[in-house]
């Protein structure tokens, strides 16, 4: 028995309910296997650019499009932060210290990494960026997460939306390896 819940501001939730409600009314959502339902909802989220958080049985369904768009920006910069836009953190009332740059890694992608990819939160997004500050560090993380496993192997098979995203990330980060893995030799 599947249960779909929505979170976010009123406008975003109403839009998501209207669009996802079409599949809820068209077929009995309760009888659809969760892995299929998750991919169907993910496609609707990406197609209609839904901003509400949609959950199936208490587990978030992620936007593949949003994460891959942020990954593309990270790959263009080669870092998870932009040094050209420095950030300063206050110490007391007068003193500020420089601390890297403005994050390129979005909060959405950060949440995906620490909730779905086998990473701890590192206190906040700045802590995660400090630990994995470059594109090479991000690549190493996807090959071996903080539990010593490849991220694609860490992801449970029923989280089909997450699997799709992780596989797409790997194709972007490791294009030659992705080609070799799927290529058939005759």
N, C-alpha and C positions, 0 to 999 in steps of 0.2 A: 504494500500500500504506500504510494508515493504522496508526499505532501510538499507543495510549493509555497514558499513564503517570500515576501518582498520587504526590503528595507531601503530607506533613503528619504529624500524630501518628497512631499506630496505629489508634485508634478511628475517626477521621475517614476514614482511607484505607480501612479495612475497609467502612465504610458506603458510601462512594463506589463501591468495587469491586463490592459487592453490587447496588447500584442500576443502575449503568452496565453492569455485567456482564450484565444482562438483555438489553440491546440487542446486546451483543457476542455472546451466545449465540443470540439470535433471528435475526440476519442476519449475513452476513459483513461485518464492519466494513471489511475491506480493500477491498470493492467499492463502498462508499458514497462518493460524492464528498465531499471534506473540507468544503466549505461547508455541505452538508446535515448532516453529522455534527456540526459545531460547534454549530449551532442546536439540534439534538436534545439534545446533551449540556448545553447552556446551559439548556434547558427543564427537564431533570432536576435540574440543580444548584439552580435556583430552586424547583421544585416540592417537593423533598425537603430543602431548606436544607442542602446539602452544604458543608462547610467545607474539605475537602481541596482542594489545588490539582490540577486535572485538566488534562493537556496532551495535545494531539493533534499528533503529528509535531513535538514539541518546542516548540509554541506554546500558551500558556495559554488556556483557555476561561474567560470572565469571567461572573460572576453579575450579571445585569441588575437583579434585585431589590435586591441589596445596594447597588449604586451609586445607584440611583434613590431608595432610602430615605435615603441620606446626602445626596443632592442636595436632597431635601425639607427636611431639617434646615438645610442651608446657606441655602436660600431663606427659611425662616422667620426666621432670624437676620439675613440680609442680609450676613453676613460668614463667612469661613472659620475664624474663631476666636471664642471666647466671652470677652469682656472682663470679664465678671462673675467669672470664675475665672482670676485672673492667674497667670502662670508666672514663676518667678524662676530665673535661671541663676547658678550660683556663679562668683565670681571669687576665686581663692585659697581660703583656708580659712574666712574670716569674712564676706566681702562678697558680697552677692547683688544682681543688678540685675533690675528688672522687664523682661519681654520679651513684650509682647502678652498674649494669653490662651490658655487651653486650646484646642487645635485642635478644630474641629467637623469639618473634613475628616478622614475616616478614612484610615488607612494603606492600606487596600484601594483606595479611590478615588484616593489620591495615586499609588499604583503604576500604576493604570490610566492616569492622566493622563500620567505621564512615560514609560511604556512603550508606550502605544498611540496617544496623541493628538498627537504631534509637539512634545513639550516636553522640555527637558533636566531633569535631576533637581533642579537648584538646590541641590546638596549634600545636602539632606534635606527632610523635610516642612515644617519651619519656614522654610526658605529659599523653598520654593514658596509657602507662605502669605504670606510677606513680599512676594513679587513680585505675587501675585494675591490680595490680602487681602479684597476685597469681591466681592459678587455681580456688580456691574457689570464688574469686572476679569475675572471668570470668563466672563461673556458675551462680552467682547471677545476673550478667548482662543479661544473656540469659533468666533468669526467669522474670526479670523486667528491661527493658532498661531505658534510661534516659527520656523517655516519659511515664514511668509507665506501659508499656505493655510488655508482653512476646514477644520476638523477632519474633517468628514464626507467631504471631498474628499481628505484626507490618508490616510485609512484604505484599505488594499487591499481589493478586492472579495471576495477569498476569506476574509477575516476577518469572516464574516457575524455572529458573535456581537458583535463590536466595533461593526460598522455599526449593528446594532439598538440597542445602548446609546447610541451617539452620536446617532442619530436621535431616540431617546426623550428624551435630555438636551436636544436642541434644541427639541423640542416643549414641554418644561417651561420652558426659559429664554425662548423666543420663541413664545408660544402664538398670537398673531395672525399672525405670519409663517408658521408651520406651517400654519395654517388656509388662508391665502391660497395657499400653494404647492400644496396638494393639492386645492383647490377647483376644480371644473370650471365654466367659464362656458359656458352654452348660449345 
